[in-house]
Amino acid sequence: MQDLIRQIPAVVYEYAFFPEGTVKFTFVSEQASEILGIDGEQLINDPQLLKSIVSADDHTQLQIAFSRQSVTSRSSFGFLM
């Protein structure tokens, strides 16, 4: 599976919503470093780093997208960085 993920020219991630209300990245592909400039492990350890690279104008849309994803288990979005 890792070999397949390495070939995808995008950041592949898993963002988990836990019953007690916490949310976090549980997986972020290696491409995060090249595409986002943030190592996947950094995002796993501190998901708020994502906000640091997303334009302030898009923070609300980012929150909406992740909230929608928690309900539908699907989401597709793009943001200015």
N, C-alpha and C positions, 0 to 999 in steps of 0.2 A: 504494500500500500504506500509506503514512504517513497518508493521509486516513482510511482504514478504521481503522487503529490508534487514531487520535485520537478516534474515535467510541465506542470500547469503554470502558465505565466500570470499567476494571481496569488494573492494571499488566501490560503485556506485556513479556516479557523473553526473552533467549536467554542461557543459562548453558552455557558450553562446557567440555568435558572434553578436555584435550589428551593425546596419547600419553605425553609425558614426565611426566605426573602433575599438571600445573597445571590449575587450574580458575578461571574468571572469567566475569563478565558481559560479553558482547560487544554486547548491545543492551538498553536499558531505556527504555521509553516515557516520554513527557512526563508522563503521569499520576502518575509516581512522586513528583513534587514535591507534588502536591495530596493524594495518598492516603497516602504514607509520610512526607512532610516532608523527603525527601532527594532531591536532584536526580539524575536518571539518570546523568549524567556522573560524579557523585561515586561512585555505586555501581560504575560501570565501573572507575574508578580505584582504588577501595578497597572490595572486596566485603565486608570485615569490618564495614563500617558497618551492614549489615543486622542483625547481631547486636546493635548498639547500640539498635535500636528494637523488637526482639523480646523479650518477657518472658524473663527468665533461666530460668524454668521450662520454656520451650519450646525452648531452645537444642539440647538433645539431639534433639528431634523435627525441628527444622530440619535438623540434620546428617543424620539418617536419611532425610528426604525428598529432600534433594539427592543423597545416595548412591544411593537407589532410582532417582531420575531418571536417574542416569548409566547404570544397567543397563537400564531399560525405555524410556528416552526420553520417558516420560510421568510426570507427577506432578500431584497436586491436593492442596493443603494450605492450611490457614489457621492463623494464629498470633495470640496476644494481643500487642498492642503498647502 
